[in-house]
Amino acid sequence: MNHPQKDLVRTVLQVLFVGLLIGASLWILHVFIGAIVWATMIAVSTWPLMRGLERLLFGRRKLAVAGMTIVLLAVVLGPFLGAVAAIVANVDDIAAFARKLPAYQLPPAPAWLQKLPIAGPEVSRFWDQAATAGVPALLKEASPYVGDVAKWFASRVGSVSALLVELLLTIVIAAVMYAKGETAVRGVRAFARRLAGSRGEGAVDLAGGAIRGVAMGVVLTAIAQSLLAGAGLLVAGVPFAPALTVAMFILAIAQIGPMPILIPAVIWAYGALGSGWGTGLLVWSLAVGTVDNVLRPILIKKGADLPLLLIFAGVIGGLVSIGLMGVFVGPVLLSVAYTLLAAWVDREDGAAAPEPEGVGGA
């Protein structure tokens, strides 16, 4: 008569023990979780490139892994080193520009700006007020905000070394995943199959496609947008165009976009180059600023055949909730949840879907 009660107690204790074991493991590994997630995103999204490189090297996996690791180091460290080199090379020009900035005179707002719908009159009025007040007054008014930004930047500078260590750790873990990719995939598939049968394996494939799609959409869009914006700055003759292009690439990867750099460049062009160049750069900047809204969803959908609204919600929601990592994690979570929910809804009368031959018993 007491057997059911004993079995219930044993089951509860087993669940508690497994939960404690998982919690303790995550607590030990929490310092590596960020690097592991990033390495997984990188390895999954670039796996086809690694396999292609392996074929070019006559099937030598070690050489392919070494080549991909060198490429990752160049991609991760290249923008930072490029920005530092550009700043060092133009330090005299930057100092001269800073000395001339208080004497810079902002021109009046162009006439066409007043005619823009909704925000045109308000923007034109603000522009004229800024032109009348002059740069020194604007700098004085903005000084409290500049101080806050400087404090925020100083707090981030202290963690640069930790960031570099995490980036290097990410690359090392990604290299291990390149070397043992097939083994890792078999393990994940086996776990998903034990957990949810064929639906679980399908979820693993969907997650991989979502990661590749988001990576392709984010990275290729950032490259295209920053190159187009940098070309516009270079043609217009804006100073420090190479360094600004690198900065716009970083902002595009972070889903901020190039407009924080393009807007001051347009204002500078109106004052230094005249209304013709200023208007041309403004039109080009507006066009470049909308490239990501068209290009990114198309590229992401090529990797994962999911509704664009779901992908957009995953990218934006993940970015707001988690940060830059959420750009990749958000669409993956939503795509897996969407697919599992759709599969459950499609089942007739709540009956379990039949397992394909050879999968359920594998």
LINPE-V193409 format. One record per helix or strand. SS is the DSSP state (hx for helix, st for strand). FROM is the first residue (numbers start at 1). TO is the last residue. Records with the same first field share a line. If there is no record, write none. Layout:
# LINPE-V193409
SS = FROM-TO / FROM-TO
This chain:
# LINPE-V193409
hx = 3-56 / 61-89 / 91-101 / 111-114 / 120-133 / 135-157 / 160-179 / 181-236 / 241-253 / 259-272 / 275-289 / 291-303 / 308-321 / 326-346 / 348-350
